[in-house]
Amino acid sequence: MLRILIIDDEAPARNRLRRMLAEIPAVHVAGEAATGQEALRLIPLKTPDALLLDISMPGLDGMALAQMLQEQDSAPAIIFCTAWSDQAVEAFECDAVDYLVKPVRLERLATALDKARRFIAKHGASDGAFLRSTLGGKVRLLPLADVICLNAEDKYTTVIHNTGTLVINQSLLELENNHADILVRVHRSTLVAKNRIRGLEKSREGRHFLLLDGSDECPQVSRRNLP
């Protein structure tokens, strides 16, 4: 099942795409966004495999959004759906898998989705999950696959990942509920990525600490979470 996020500032265009997608097998519309900013918020929540992305939108347009996603280690496959036929070169420079000119035809859309499936199979499907940081006036998407552990600090959560740290405003409870297959709680203030756990160490005082791949962090494991 290919999960699709439709991103277009015009409701009729979104509705038309949704109707056509209903006629294509093994496709699920995960959600819709009317702006690039809204899409950035929804991508970590809806975890789409592919985006049907308009270019001309107010604020953060489709090309700028695609360029932001291109900087990430993993991202949904991008299919541009636009009224403009003269931006295809720039679109494919953003690693788009296809470029559809409105009005989009059903057969052409189905072909584009097949390309997206082949792209995902060739390059490896991302888990579709991202953490989103909007602090300091900048937006950054971090693939959940890069996360090592997360620590709750005051109103924010600090993420320790492959290349450093990132501060996000999602709570540990929200992250735990949304990504229970990937993250496990080891303390009331700490989540860790399950696949990063390589050992458990007991101190002389009887406290337990995790050993993690990719980080010198050794989070304490509470008695409640030890089992």
Salt bridges, closest charged atoms under 4 A:
ASP8 OD2 - LYS102 NZ 2.60
GLU32 OE1 - ARG14 NE 3.10
GLU32 OE2 - ARG18 NE 2.63
ASP54 OD1 - LYS102 NZ 3.60
ASP98 OD1 - ARG108 NH2 2.73
ASP98 OD2 - LYS115 NZ 3.33
GLU107 OE1 - ARG105 NH1 3.93
ASP114 OD1 - ARG117 NH1 3.40
GLU176 OE1 - ARG185 NE 3.04
ASP213 OD1 - ARG198 NE 3.64
